[in-house]
Amino acid sequence: MNRVDLVYWTVGKGLFGTVTRALAPLKTYGKERVPREGGCVLAMNHFSYLDPPALGTVCPRRIVFVAKTELFEAPVLAQIISAHGTLAIRRGESDRDALRKMRESVRRNELLGLFVEGTRQTTGVPGTAKPGAAMVAIQEGVPVLPAAIHGSQDWRPGNWHPVSIAFGEPMRFADQPRNSKGYAAASEEIQAEIRRLWEFLVRMHELGRPPGTPPRRERVPARV
């Protein structure tokens, strides 16, 4: 076990995971769908700063998150996210440089975590997916694992609102071309799946968060 893995599974999963569960009542749906090995892109919506620790707590694999470099300038937080292997992406750097770092991650058989909207959404619903997740998946031939989070948009310190996460089925885009048209088409499918998973979570919250599994997609985008 290398240093990053050691920090992740002891400090991250142990200490921070315990704290996160204490502060935010977490519920997970479809965790068994997470591939246990191999390069993969975890594509998620984003509402709150609570989202990364919540997803990291419930996911059975280490997530290599992508974060803006400004977060690496914050005292304490910088040391935490660096120790967990988070990738720093500079605002304004070329798409090619950012894409190279992400592609290298999945080549190392890591689970690359991308908040596909690029920033936190303030409307309370998932936003438009940017093409980064689709580009990495198509260029490296790895699956995209869609996931949705709900409830974190209403969570505040002192208001321990329930937070739920749903994992979808891995999506492959082998039939899509490696160009802007293919990336756009795949991004639309990823966006639609995240929205569908989020709507499932909304219904689960209305029902009191009973046990369940997110329903399967009607159509699989592409075969392996």
Secondary structure as UniProt FT lines:
FT   HELIX           3..7
FT   HELIX           8..16
FT   HELIX           17..23
FT   STRAND          26..29
FT   HELIX           31..33
FT   STRAND          40..44
FT   TURN            49..50
FT   HELIX           51..58
FT   STRAND          63..68
FT   HELIX           69..73
FT   TURN            75..76
FT   HELIX           77..83
FT   TURN            84..85
FT   STRAND          87..89
FT   TURN            91..92
FT   HELIX           95..107
FT   TURN            108..109
FT   STRAND          111..115
FT   TURN            116..117
FT   HELIX           132..140
FT   STRAND          144..150
FT   TURN            152..154
FT   TURN            157..158
FT   STRAND          163..167
FT   TURN            174..175
FT   HELIX           180..206
FT   TURN            207..208
//
